[in-house]
């Protein structure tokens, strides 16, 4: 029989009699709870916990979260504003910029080849996707919006000439944008291949293929076998994940959806209350019952009293008084409560509070600190978008351009550098342009930053900037305008000597 221990309960001793190993684990668990109070539920702490795997959790809630997020985008202005703010700062109005940088054998950039690639890229960016309804910046914004709202987005890479598709550009390459519904969450199989949540993966967990509905997101289509298999090398999958080996993404709104709902309901209640309060109403406080005349059927004689500007109540009976209905609206605490909720929403989704609240009342230092911290979050999302969407698309574009003979590669190009490029996400805006410009100029003068780097930070392309500047200088010289535009024409230019 097991020896008694002062910390063992009666149940522990019974378990120890039949299963000593289980008793040891119970004792270990109890010792852990003794050191971590947060793991011990009581009447004040619910002790909620995630007990399933990442894929199990997404299987149960992923589709519902996606549908709620879409509904809020369509019906709640604050949710739409948060999403718009994220898209604008992650992708920007012009999309993620691409600066080709193919290199010669000595490591220098081949400018002529870079300009040739840039010309082909600009031609392709006018009609980059199969429906030919969006240009490249617009397609990037749609992909980013779907990724953040739904938690994931897919894109098929379609390369090569085919009778059923007109690419609309010199390089025969397009992308097919697909929302998360096109890869059915409920598609599971164990033979002939293991398919989980519409994704076919190997033993290491790496995706091998994606099973995509041909006719749109309809469960009947899966049962009818109308799902096509697309190999992983032709499919891009950008997803928002928080756990390792998570196959499908979850909406970025997942942790704040309840807060969105509560705030929306509260605002609607306050709005209705304020509207009622604006419609002024009054009531008559009745006097003694014996002061009223009775009608033929014992009813009070009806009286019509309507509000008019400057009116005087002159039909009151003895003992009657006029009372006003006051709803105490608008609520003076509404803005404080709303701001607190919006700060929590901003913390859970990523954008800055000032951006979604449209409140810019801080000092320069405070605003810039908020902007710097906010753009760290934006930059993280931008790099994720570049790594999963923009870079693979550009690399396949270059490979297709070479394979189709549209892009001719000169001799002497360093192997593996043909598709090298610099990707330029949206630049952090300037709060005080003069201070920012002087800071960048000082960094360049002291060789802490290069001119091209500064141009890229501003969202521009150094090659374009140089060409525009050279052309502008030539035009100014033709008109007799000095390069220093602040100096009047006809006066000698001031040249500083070293």
C-alpha positions in Angstrom: 0.0 0.0 0.0 1.3 3.5 -0.8 2.7 5.5 2.0 0.7 8.4 3.3 1.8 11.9 2.6 0.5 14.9 4.5 -0.3 16.8 1.2 -2.2 13.9 -0.4 -6.0 14.0 -0.3 -8.2 10.9 -0.1 -8.6 11.0 -3.9 -4.8 11.2 -4.3 -4.3 8.1 -2.1 -7.0 6.2 -4.1 -5.3 7.1 -7.4 -1.9 6.2 -5.9 -3.2 2.8 -5.0 -4.3 2.0 -8.5 -1.9 4.2 -10.6 1.2 5.5 -8.9 2.3 7.3 -12.0 -0.9 9.2 -12.3 -0.6 10.1 -8.6 2.8 11.6 -9.1 1.6 13.7 -12.1 -1.3 15.0 -9.9 1.1 16.0 -7.2 3.4 17.7 -9.7 0.4 19.6 -11.2 -0.7 20.7 -7.7 2.9 22.0 -7.0 2.8 24.0 -10.2 -0.6 25.5 -9.2 0.9 26.5 -5.9 3.5 28.6 -7.6 1.4 30.1 -10.4 -1.8 31.5 -9.0 -3.0 32.6 -12.5 -3.3 28.9 -13.4 -5.6 28.2 -10.5 -9.3 29.0 -11.2 -11.5 30.3 -8.4 -14.8 32.2 -8.1 -13.1 35.4 -9.2 -11.1 34.0 -12.0 -12.8 31.9 -14.7 -9.7 30.0 -15.6 -10.3 30.1 -19.4 -7.8 28.3 -21.5 -7.1 27.1 -25.0 -7.1 23.4 -25.0 -7.0 22.5 -28.7 -4.3 22.6 -31.3 -4.0 25.7 -33.5 -5.7 24.0 -36.4 -8.5 22.7 -34.2 -9.2 26.2 -32.9 -9.2 27.7 -36.4 -11.4 24.8 -37.7 -14.1 25.6 -35.1 -14.0 29.4 -35.2 -12.1 30.6 -38.3 -15.1 30.8 -40.7 -17.3 32.5 -38.1 -14.7 35.1 -37.3 -14.2 35.9 -41.0 -18.0 36.3 -41.5 -18.3 38.6 -38.5 -15.3 40.7 -39.6 -16.9 41.1 -43.1 -20.2 42.2 -41.6 -18.6 44.8 -39.4 -16.6 46.2 -42.4 -19.9 46.6 -44.3 -22.0 48.0 -41.4 -19.7 49.8 -38.9 -17.8 52.9 -39.9 -15.2 52.4 -37.2 -14.3 48.9 -38.3 -14.1 50.1 -41.9 -11.9 53.0 -40.8 -9.5 50.7 -38.9 -9.2 48.5 -42.0 -8.7 51.4 -44.3 -6.0 52.8 -42.1 -4.1 49.5 -42.0 -4.3 49.1 -45.8 -3.1 52.6 -46.6 -0.1 52.3 -44.3 0.9 48.8 -45.1 0.5 49.0 -48.9 -0.1 52.6 -49.6 -1.8 54.5 -52.5 0.9 53.5 -55.0 1.4 50.0 -53.7 4.8 48.4 -52.7 7.4 49.9 -55.0 9.9 47.6 -56.8 13.4 48.8 -57.8 15.1 46.2 -60.0 18.8 45.7 -59.1 20.4 43.0 -61.4 24.1 42.9 -60.8 27.2 42.5 -63.0 29.9 39.9 -62.2 31.8 42.6 -60.2 28.8 43.2 -58.0 27.8 46.6 -59.5 24.2 47.2 -60.6 23.6 46.9 -64.4 21.6 50.1 -64.9 20.7 49.4 -68.5 19.2 46.0 -67.6 17.4 47.5 -64.6 15.8 50.2 -66.8 14.7 47.5 -69.3 13.1 45.4 -66.5 11.5 48.5 -65.0 9.9 49.3 -68.4 8.5 45.8 -68.7 7.3 45.9 -65.1 5.4 49.1 -65.7 3.7 47.6 -68.7 2.6 44.6 -66.7 1.4 46.6 -63.7 -1.5 48.0 -65.8 -3.2 44.6 -66.0 -1.6 42.2 -63.6 -4.5 40.0 -62.7 -6.7 37.7 -64.7 -10.0 39.7 -64.5 -8.2 42.8 -65.8 -10.2 45.0 -63.4 -7.4 46.2 -61.2 -3.9 47.6 -61.7 -1.0 46.5 -59.5 -1.5 49.0 -56.7 -5.2 48.3 -56.6 -4.6 44.5 -56.6 -2.2 44.9 -53.7 -4.7 46.8 -51.7 -7.4 44.2 -52.3 -5.0 41.4 -51.3 -4.0 43.3 -48.2 -7.6 44.1 -47.2 -8.6 40.4 -47.6 -5.6 39.2 -45.6 -6.2 41.5 -42.7 -10.0 41.2 -42.6 -10.4 37.5 -43.4 -7.1 36.4 -41.9 -5.7 35.0 -45.1 -5.7 35.4 -48.9 -4.6 33.3 -51.8 -3.2 34.1 -55.3 -2.5 31.7 -58.1 0.4 32.4 -60.4 -0.6 32.0 -64.0 2.4 32.1 -66.5 2.7 31.3 -70.2 0.4 31.8 -73.2 -3.0 30.1 -73.3 -6.0 30.3 -75.5 -8.4 31.1 -72.7 -6.5 34.0 -71.1 -5.3 37.3 -72.5 -2.6 38.6 -70.1 -2.8 42.1 -71.5 0.9 42.7 -71.2 4.1 41.9 -73.1 5.1 39.4 -70.4 2.7 36.5 -70.4 2.1 36.4 -66.7 -0.9 37.2 -64.4 -2.2 36.4 -60.9 -5.6 35.1 -59.9 -6.7 36.6 -56.6 -8.7 34.2 -54.4 -10.5 34.9 -51.1 -10.2 32.5 -48.2 -13.6 30.9 -49.1 -12.2 29.4 -52.3 -10.0 27.0 -50.3 -12.8 25.3 -48.2 -12.0 25.0 -44.6 -14.1 21.8 -44.3 -12.3 19.9 -47.0 -10.6 17.0 -45.2 -9.2 13.7 -46.5 -6.8 11.0 -45.5 -6.4 9.1 -48.9 -4.9 9.2 -51.4 -3.3 12.2 -49.8 -3.7 13.9 -46.4 -5.7 17.0 -46.8 -6.5 19.2 -43.9 -8.6 22.4 -44.2 -8.2 22.3 -48.0 -4.4 22.2 -47.8 -2.4 19.1 -48.8 0.8 18.9 -46.8 3.8 16.5 -46.6 5.0 14.8 -43.5 7.0 17.8 -42.4 4.0 20.1 -42.6 5.0 21.9 -45.7 2.1 22.6 -48.2 2.3 20.5 -51.3 -0.9 21.6 -53.0 -4.1 23.6 -52.4 -7.6 22.4 -53.3 -9.5 25.4 -54.8 -13.2 25.5 -55.7 -13.8 26.0 -59.4 -17.2 27.7 -59.1 -16.9 29.8 -56.0 -17.3 29.2 -52.3 -20.1 26.7 -52.2 -20.1 23.6 -50.0 -22.0 21.7 -52.7 -19.2 22.2 -55.1 -16.9 20.2 -52.8 -19.3 17.3 -52.6 -19.6 17.4 -56.4 -15.9 17.1 -56.8 -15.5 20.4 -58.5 -12.3 21.4 -56.6 -9.1 21.7 -58.6 -5.7 20.9 -57.2 -3.1 23.6 -57.5 0.5 22.8 -56.6 2.2 24.9 -54.0 4.8 26.3 -56.4 1.9 28.1 -58.3 0.0 29.3 -55.2 0.7 32.2 -52.8 -0.8 32.0 -49.3 -0.6 35.0 -47.1 -2.0 34.3 -43.6 -2.2 35.9 -40.2 -1.1 33.2 -37.7 -0.1 33.2 -34.0 1.0 29.6 -33.5 3.5 27.3 -35.1 2.2 24.9 -37.8 -1.1 26.8 -38.1 -2.4 26.0 -41.6 -5.1 28.7 -41.9 -5.1 32.4 -40.9 -7.4 34.2 -38.5 -8.8 37.7 -38.9 -6.8 40.5 -37.3 -10.0 41.6 -35.7 -10.4 38.3 -33.9 -9.5 39.7 -30.4 -11.5 42.9 -30.7 -14.7 41.7 -32.4 -16.7 41.7 -29.1 -15.4 45.2 -28.4 -16.5 46.3 -31.8 -20.0 44.9 -31.2 -20.3 46.4 -27.8 -19.2 49.8 -28.9 -21.5 49.7 -31.9 -24.5 48.8 -29.8 -23.6 51.5 -27.2 -23.2 54.2 -29.8 -26.5 53.3 -31.4 -28.3 53.4 -28.1 -26.8 56.8 -27.3 -27.7 58.1 -30.8 -31.3 57.0 -30.4 -31.5 58.5 -26.9 -30.1 61.8 -28.2 -32.6 61.8 -31.1 -35.5 61.3 -28.7 -34.1 64.0 -26.4 -34.0 66.4 -29.4 -37.7 65.9 -29.9 -38.9 67.9 -26.9 -41.9 66.4 -25.2 -44.0 67.4 -22.2 -46.7 65.9 -20.1 -49.5 67.3 -17.9 -49.4 66.5 -14.2 -53.1 65.9 -13.3 -54.9 67.7 -10.5 -57.7 66.4 -8.3 -60.2 64.0 -10.0 -63.3 66.1 -9.1 -62.1 69.0 -11.1 -62.6 67.3 -14.5 -65.7 67.3 -16.5 -67.0 63.9 -17.7 -68.1 63.2 -21.2 -71.2 61.4 -22.1 -69.6 58.0 -21.7 -67.6 58.9 -18.6 -64.4 59.8 -20.5 -62.3 62.9 -20.1 -62.8 65.5 -22.7 -59.8 65.3 -25.0 -57.6 68.4 -25.3 -55.1 69.2 -28.1 -52.0 71.1 -26.9 -49.2 71.5 -29.5 -45.7 73.0 -29.0 -45.1 76.3 -30.8 -42.2 78.8 -30.4 -43.0 81.1 -27.5 -46.3 79.4 -26.7 -48.1 79.9 -23.3 -50.1 77.1 -21.7 -53.4 78.8 -20.9 -55.6 75.8 -20.7 -54.4 74.2 -17.4 -57.0 73.1 -14.9 -56.8 73.5 -11.2 -54.0 71.5 -9.7 -52.3 70.7 -13.1 -48.7 71.4 -14.0 -46.5 71.0 -17.0 -43.6 68.5 -16.8 -40.8 68.1 -19.3 -39.3 64.8 -20.3 -35.5 65.0 -19.9 -33.3 62.0 -21.1 -30.0 63.7 -20.1 -28.7 63.3 -23.6 -26.2 63.7 -25.2 -24.2 61.8 -22.6 -21.2 63.8 -21.6 -19.2 60.6 -20.8 -19.8 59.1 -24.3 -16.6 60.6 -25.8 -14.4 59.5 -22.9 -15.8 55.9 -23.0 -15.5 55.8 -26.8 -11.9 57.0 -26.7 -11.0 54.3 -24.2 -12.5 51.6 -26.3 -10.8 52.9 -29.5 -7.4 52.9 -27.7 -8.0 49.2 -26.8 -9.0 48.5 -30.4 -5.9 50.2 -31.7 -3.7 48.2 -29.4 -5.3 45.0 -30.6 -5.3 45.7 -34.3 -2.1 47.7 -34.9 -2.9 51.2 -36.2 -2.3 54.3 -34.0 -5.1 55.7 -32.0 -4.8 59.1 -33.6 -5.2 57.6 -37.0 -8.5 55.8 -36.3 -9.9 58.5 -34.0 -8.8 61.3 -36.2 -7.5 63.1 -33.1 -4.3 65.0 -33.6 -3.9 67.3 -30.5 -0.6 66.3 -29.1 2.8 68.0 -29.2 5.3 67.4 -32.0 7.3 65.0 -29.9 4.2 63.1 -28.8 2.9 62.8 -32.3 6.2 61.7 -33.7 6.7 59.1 -31.0 3.2 57.7 -31.7 4.0 57.8 -35.4 7.3 56.0 -35.0 5.8 53.2 -32.9 2.8 52.9 -35.2 5.0 52.6 -38.3 7.0 49.8 -36.6 3.8 47.8 -36.7 3.0 48.9 -40.2 6.5 48.0 -41.4 6.2 44.5 -39.9 3.0 43.9 -41.8 4.5 45.4 -44.9 7.5 43.0 -44.8 5.1 40.1 -44.3 3.2 41.3 -47.4 6.4 41.7 -49.4 7.7 38.3 -48.4 4.6 36.4 -49.2 3.1 38.3 -52.2 5.2 41.0 -53.8 8.6 39.3 -53.9 7.3 35.9 -55.2 5.2 37.7 -57.8 8.2 39.7 -59.0 10.5 36.7 -59.1 8.0 34.7 -61.2 7.5 37.8 -63.4 11.3 37.9 -64.2 11.4 34.1 -64.8 8.4 34.3 -67.2 9.9 37.3 -69.0 13.2 35.4 -69.6 11.4 32.2 -70.6 9.1 33.9 -73.1 12.1 35.8 -74.7 10.7 39.2 -73.8 13.6 40.0 -71.5 17.1 39.3 -73.0 19.8 39.0 -70.4 23.2 40.3 -71.5 26.4 38.5 -70.8 28.2 39.1 -67.6 25.2 39.2 -65.3 26.0 37.6 -61.9 24.1 34.3 -61.5 21.2 34.5 -59.2 20.9 38.3 -59.2 18.6 38.8 -62.2 15.5 39.0 -59.9 17.3 41.0 -57.2 15.3 44.1 -56.2 14.7 46.6 -53.5 11.1 46.8 -52.2 9.8 50.1 -51.0 6.8 50.1 -48.6 4.9 53.3 -47.8 7.2 55.9 -46.2 6.6 57.3 -42.8 5.0 60.8 -43.3 6.7 63.9 -42.1 5.1 65.8 -39.2 7.4 68.8 -39.6 8.9 68.8 -43.1 11.7 71.2 -42.4 13.0 69.3 -39.3 12.7 66.0 -41.2 14.5 67.3 -44.3 17.3 68.8 -42.3 17.8 65.6 -40.4 18.0 63.5 -43.6 20.4 66.1 -45.1 22.6 65.9 -42.0 22.7 62.1 -42.2 23.7 62.1 -45.9 26.4 64.8 -45.3 28.0 62.7 -42.6 27.7 59.5 -44.7 25.3 57.9 -42.3 22.7 57.4 -45.1 23.0 57.5 -48.9 20.9 59.5 -51.3 19.2 56.5 -52.8 18.3 55.2 -49.4 16.7 58.6 -48.5 14.7 58.5 -51.8 13.5 55.0 -51.1 12.5 56.0 -47.5 10.4 58.7 -49.1 8.7 56.0 -51.3 10.5 57.0 -54.5 12.7 55.2 -57.0 16.3 56.6 -57.1 16.6 55.9 -60.9 13.5 57.8 -61.6 14.5 60.6 -59.3 17.9 61.0 -61.0 16.4 61.0 -64.5 13.8 63.5 -63.5 16.3 65.7 -61.8 18.7 65.6 -64.8 15.8 66.4 -67.2 14.7 69.2 -64.9 18.2 70.7 -64.8 18.4 70.6 -68.6 15.1 72.4 -69.0 16.1 75.0 -66.4 19.4 75.7 -68.2 17.5 76.2 -71.5 15.4 78.8 -69.8 18.4 80.5 -68.1 17.2 79.5 -64.6 19.9 78.8 -62.1 19.9 75.5 -60.3 19.4 77.3 -57.0 15.7 78.1 -57.5 15.6 80.4 -54.5 18.1 82.7 -56.2 16.7 85.4 -58.6 17.5 84.9 -62.3 20.4 87.0 -63.5 22.3 87.0 -60.2 25.5 85.0 -59.8 25.1 81.7 -58.0 26.8 81.4 -54.6 29.2 78.5 -54.6 30.5 77.3 -51.2 34.2 76.3 -51.2 35.4 73.4 -49.3 
